[in-house]
């Protein structure tokens, strides 16, 4: 009951802040249908070879590493369906050799990680009632092989979960609309348009922007030529331009080609999910017996999300979740408290003064049941607070500043020695291009 009341309270607190600037109302905007694929690859080779003598003895040290990272993502958005799918493959190999006189140690290390995650929503009624499936799969293995040694290590972990549920509401991606609004407003502010802008102008420009970004080109230059030509044709057809000056083309090209477009969304969504999960781990070390462990749990949850662009420059994001985890099966090697409740919530604000500068701040809460100590499985409620801020400031094409600050507080721990915990972390970076 306490967790349900907490959920209702944090949702209620968010409702008074749902007001939106009428000059930037996205409630009527519907993103055109689109499908986007993206495949990224990363290859890395590295190594060192070091030889020296010390106290009349020869030393030789060498290492070599190779990493391959493949990432594929698929996003689709239609009136009836929303799909997000991502998979990654990350194999890694490391060779190490250390020779001292006649003694030599050679170690081969291999790691392999395969991950699949995503969700699919099917709307029974447009923008309102939906069914949802959310799979998550991860396979990780590592091997540590030392030549002329019996202390080899092998570790493998399999994790699978499948969320099934239903909900109401819809969260719409609106980054293209935001970019279109910003471009047209900038042209208008420079006196390059001959008539007042209407809501239809913004919607038509945003719709074309989405369609253009959905096209594939292998030549980046041809892509930009095609996109800018299409945008200019729309401006001409709508009879928006007062003249085709260099200022118009420079502004259009700058805001279209060199903008750092953030992901912005609009809408609210409430869902109920039921998620079974299975985890299996095996570990081998030398001649010791192989250790295997597993567990199966099922977790019902209630989730609420709200993303609200307050105006051209500000977003507010709110999320809340209440979940209860039930243990169905567990091996003799236990994993602690598998029957537990969880409550989480977060509220954040994002600031975008332009397409090159951004700042974010968020307050996050996580409450969950944990064992009272390592020796006592009696449950206690742990509260975790997190305050996070980040910014990316574009001063000029040569000078940019980015930084982050994070404060974490935990009131309880399973460690008998440590109780309250406070941690402060931060970073600040500056990049300057001399030429």
SULPEMO-V323144 format. One record per residue. N is the residue number from 1. SS is DSSP state (alpha for helix, beta for strand, coil for the rest). PHI is phi as a letter, one per 20 degrees, with the letter a starting at -180 (NA if undefined). PSI is psi in radians with two decimals (* if undefined). Layout:
N,SS,PHI,PSI
N,SS,PHI,PSI
This chain:
1,coil,NA,-0.68
2,alpha,f,-0.70
3,alpha,f,-0.65
4,alpha,f,-0.75
5,alpha,f,-0.66
6,alpha,f,-0.72
7,alpha,f,-0.82
8,alpha,f,-0.61
9,alpha,f,-0.81
10,alpha,f,-0.51
11,alpha,f,-0.74
12,alpha,f,-0.65
13,alpha,f,-0.42
14,alpha,e,-0.36
15,alpha,f,-0.68
16,coil,f,-0.26
17,coil,d,0.44
18,coil,e,0.10
19,coil,f,2.58
20,coil,c,2.52
21,coil,f,2.11
22,alpha,f,-0.35
23,alpha,f,-0.14
24,alpha,b,0.96
25,coil,e,2.06
26,coil,d,0.11
27,coil,f,-0.45
28,coil,e,-0.07
29,coil,e,2.30
30,coil,c,2.10
31,coil,f,2.35
32,coil,f,2.75
33,coil,f,2.38
34,beta,b,2.75
35,beta,c,2.31
36,beta,c,2.32
37,beta,d,2.55
38,beta,b,2.26
39,beta,c,2.10
40,beta,d,2.40
41,beta,c,2.55
42,beta,b,2.25
43,beta,c,2.43
44,beta,b,2.30
45,beta,c,2.43
46,beta,b,2.76
47,beta,a,2.89
48,beta,c,2.71
49,beta,b,2.08
50,beta,c,2.20
51,beta,c,2.37
52,beta,a,2.92
53,beta,c,2.49
54,beta,b,2.19
55,coil,l,0.68
56,coil,m,0.17
57,beta,c,2.43
58,beta,e,2.44
59,beta,c,2.54
60,beta,b,2.22
61,beta,c,2.37
62,beta,b,2.57
63,beta,b,2.66
64,beta,b,2.42
65,beta,c,2.58
66,beta,b,2.28
67,beta,c,2.38
68,beta,c,2.30
69,beta,c,2.04
70,beta,d,2.22
71,beta,c,2.23
72,beta,c,2.35
73,beta,c,2.59
74,beta,c,2.24
75,beta,c,2.30
76,beta,c,2.45
77,beta,b,2.01
78,coil,c,3.07
79,coil,f,-0.45
80,coil,d,-0.34
81,beta,b,2.61
82,beta,c,2.24
83,beta,c,2.38
84,beta,c,2.26
85,beta,b,2.32
86,beta,b,2.40
87,beta,c,2.54
88,beta,c,2.56
89,beta,c,2.16
90,beta,c,1.53
91,beta,e,2.57
92,beta,b,2.40
93,beta,c,2.37
94,beta,c,2.30
95,beta,d,2.30
96,beta,c,2.40
97,beta,c,2.32
98,beta,c,2.01
99,beta,c,2.24
100,beta,c,1.84
101,coil,m,-2.10
102,coil,e,-0.10
103,beta,e,2.29
104,beta,c,2.35
105,beta,c,2.20
106,beta,c,2.29
107,beta,c,2.29
108,beta,d,2.19
109,beta,c,2.30
110,beta,c,2.36
111,beta,c,2.53
112,beta,b,2.23
113,beta,c,2.24
114,beta,c,2.25
115,beta,c,2.40
116,beta,c,2.29
117,beta,b,2.82
118,beta,q,-2.97
119,beta,b,2.79
120,beta,c,2.22
121,beta,d,2.32
122,beta,d,2.09
123,beta,e,2.08
124,coil,f,-0.62
125,coil,c,2.47
126,coil,g,2.17
127,coil,m,0.36
128,coil,c,-1.42
129,beta,e,2.28
130,beta,b,2.76
131,beta,d,2.58
132,beta,c,2.42
133,beta,c,2.37
134,beta,c,1.66
135,beta,e,2.70
136,beta,b,2.14
137,beta,c,2.37
138,beta,b,2.31
139,beta,c,2.18
140,beta,c,2.34
141,beta,b,2.58
142,beta,b,2.54
143,beta,c,2.28
144,beta,c,1.82
145,beta,d,2.01
146,beta,d,2.12
147,coil,f,2.45
148,coil,l,0.63
149,coil,b,2.58
150,coil,e,0.14
151,coil,e,0.75
152,coil,f,2.65
153,beta,c,2.40
154,beta,c,2.28
155,beta,c,2.38
156,beta,b,2.36
157,beta,c,2.26
158,beta,d,2.25
159,beta,c,2.25
160,beta,c,2.41
161,beta,b,2.66
162,beta,b,1.90
163,beta,e,2.31
164,beta,c,2.36
165,beta,a,-2.94
166,beta,b,2.83
167,beta,a,-3.13
168,beta,c,2.65
169,beta,o,3.09
170,beta,b,2.39
171,beta,d,2.10
172,beta,d,2.34
173,beta,f,2.24
174,coil,c,0.33
175,alpha,f,-0.67
176,alpha,f,-0.66
177,alpha,f,-0.74
178,alpha,f,-0.80
179,alpha,f,-0.73
180,alpha,f,-0.75
181,alpha,f,-0.76
182,alpha,f,-0.73
183,alpha,f,-0.86
184,alpha,f,-0.67
185,alpha,f,-0.66
186,alpha,f,-0.71
187,alpha,f,-0.68
188,alpha,f,-0.71
189,alpha,f,-0.45
190,coil,e,0.05
191,coil,m,0.49
192,coil,e,-0.05
193,beta,d,2.56
194,coil,e,-0.05
195,coil,b,2.87
196,coil,f,2.51
197,coil,f,2.52
198,coil,d,2.92
199,alpha,f,-0.61
200,alpha,f,-0.60
201,alpha,f,-0.78
202,alpha,f,-0.74
203,alpha,f,-0.72
204,alpha,f,-0.73
205,alpha,f,-0.74
206,alpha,f,-0.70
207,alpha,f,-0.74
208,alpha,f,-0.68
209,alpha,g,-0.75
210,alpha,f,-0.75
211,alpha,f,-0.67
212,alpha,f,-0.69
213,alpha,f,-0.22
214,coil,e,-0.18
215,coil,e,2.67
216,coil,d,2.37
217,coil,c,2.42
218,coil,e,-0.32
219,coil,d,2.03
220,alpha,f,-0.66
221,alpha,f,-0.78
222,alpha,f,-0.60
223,alpha,f,-0.83
224,alpha,f,-0.68
225,alpha,f,-0.79
226,alpha,f,-0.75
227,alpha,f,-0.85
228,alpha,f,-0.60
229,alpha,f,-0.75
230,alpha,f,-0.71
231,alpha,f,-0.72
232,alpha,f,-0.68
233,alpha,f,-0.70
234,alpha,f,-0.74
235,alpha,f,-0.66
236,alpha,f,-0.75
237,alpha,f,-0.65
238,coil,e,-0.05
239,coil,l,0.89
240,coil,e,-0.52
241,beta,e,2.39
242,coil,e,-0.54
243,coil,a,2.80
244,coil,e,0.98
245,coil,f,2.94
246,alpha,f,-0.50
247,alpha,f,-0.67
248,alpha,f,-0.88
249,alpha,f,-0.64
250,alpha,f,-0.74
251,alpha,f,-0.80
252,alpha,f,-0.80
253,alpha,f,-0.70
254,alpha,f,-0.87
255,alpha,f,-0.36
256,alpha,e,-0.75
257,alpha,e,-0.49
258,coil,c,0.30
259,coil,e,2.49
260,coil,e,1.53
261,coil,e,2.09
262,coil,e,2.74
263,coil,f,1.99
264,coil,d,2.52
265,beta,c,2.81
266,beta,b,2.34
267,beta,p,3.07
268,beta,c,2.67
269,beta,b,2.33
270,beta,c,2.20
271,beta,c,2.70
272,beta,c,2.20
273,beta,c,2.64
274,beta,c,2.05
275,beta,c,1.81
276,beta,f,2.57
277,beta,b,2.44
278,beta,c,2.38
279,beta,c,2.35
280,beta,c,2.37
281,beta,c,2.42
282,beta,c,2.50
283,beta,b,2.29
284,beta,c,2.39
285,beta,b,1.95
286,coil,l,-2.36
287,coil,e,0.10
288,coil,f,2.69
289,coil,g,2.54
290,coil,f,2.34
291,beta,d,2.28
292,beta,c,2.49
293,beta,b,2.74
294,beta,a,2.86
295,beta,b,2.74
296,beta,c,2.22
297,beta,c,2.86
298,beta,c,2.40
299,beta,c,1.88
300,beta,f,2.54
301,beta,b,2.69
302,beta,d,2.26
303,beta,c,2.37
304,beta,c,2.31
305,beta,c,2.47
306,beta,b,2.15
307,beta,c,2.19
308,beta,c,1.89
309,beta,f,1.96
310,coil,f,-0.60
311,coil,a,-2.85
312,coil,f,-0.50
313,coil,d,-0.27
314,beta,c,2.45
315,beta,c,2.59
316,beta,c,2.33
317,beta,c,2.28
318,beta,c,2.36
319,beta,c,2.54
320,beta,b,2.48
321,beta,b,2.40
322,beta,c,2.21
323,beta,c,2.69
324,beta,c,2.19
325,beta,d,2.30
326,beta,d,2.32
327,beta,e,2.25
328,beta,d,-0.62
329,beta,b,2.61
330,beta,b,2.50
331,coil,f,3.07
332,coil,f,-0.60
333,coil,f,1.94
334,coil,e,2.83
335,coil,d,0.39
336,coil,n,-2.48
337,coil,e,1.74
338,coil,e,-0.28
339,coil,e,1.84
340,beta,b,2.81
341,beta,d,2.77
342,beta,b,2.39
343,beta,c,2.27
344,beta,c,2.60
345,beta,b,2.71
346,beta,b,2.53
347,beta,c,2.34
348,beta,b,2.76
349,beta,c,2.37
350,beta,d,2.39
351,beta,c,2.22
352,coil,c,1.51
353,coil,f,-0.47
354,coil,b,-3.01
355,coil,f,-0.03
356,coil,d,-0.15
357,coil,c,2.43
358,beta,b,2.70
359,beta,b,2.53
360,beta,c,2.53
361,beta,b,2.42
362,beta,b,2.58
363,beta,d,2.17
364,beta,c,2.48
365,beta,c,2.40
366,beta,c,2.11
367,beta,c,2.32
368,beta,b,2.81
369,beta,e,2.34
370,beta,c,2.79
371,beta,f,2.53
372,beta,f,-0.61
373,beta,b,3.06
374,coil,f,-0.43
375,coil,d,-0.05
376,beta,c,2.06
377,beta,e,0.14
378,beta,f,2.36
379,beta,e,2.44
380,beta,c,2.78
381,beta,e,2.16
382,beta,d,2.30
383,beta,d,2.28
384,beta,c,2.21
385,beta,d,2.46
386,beta,c,2.20
387,beta,d,2.12
388,beta,c,2.37
389,beta,c,2.54
390,beta,b,2.66
391,beta,b,2.62
392,beta,c,1.95
393,beta,d,2.10
394,beta,e,1.81
395,coil,e,-0.71
396,coil,a,2.99
397,coil,g,-0.38
398,coil,e,-0.55
399,beta,d,2.20
400,beta,b,2.52
401,beta,c,2.38
402,beta,c,2.55
403,beta,a,2.92
404,beta,b,2.67
405,beta,b,2.32
406,beta,c,2.30
407,beta,c,2.21
408,beta,c,2.41
409,beta,c,2.31
410,beta,c,2.31
411,coil,e,-0.27
412,coil,b,2.76
413,coil,b,2.71
414,coil,f,-0.17
415,coil,f,2.16
416,coil,f,-0.43
417,coil,e,-0.66
418,coil,d,2.33
419,coil,d,-1.65
420,coil,f,2.55
421,beta,c,2.29
422,beta,c,2.30
423,beta,c,2.36
424,beta,c,2.19
425,beta,c,2.63
426,beta,a,2.85
427,beta,b,2.64
428,beta,b,2.22
429,beta,c,2.59
430,beta,c,2.30
431,beta,c,2.32
432,beta,c,2.17
433,coil,e,1.97
434,coil,f,-0.70
435,coil,d,*
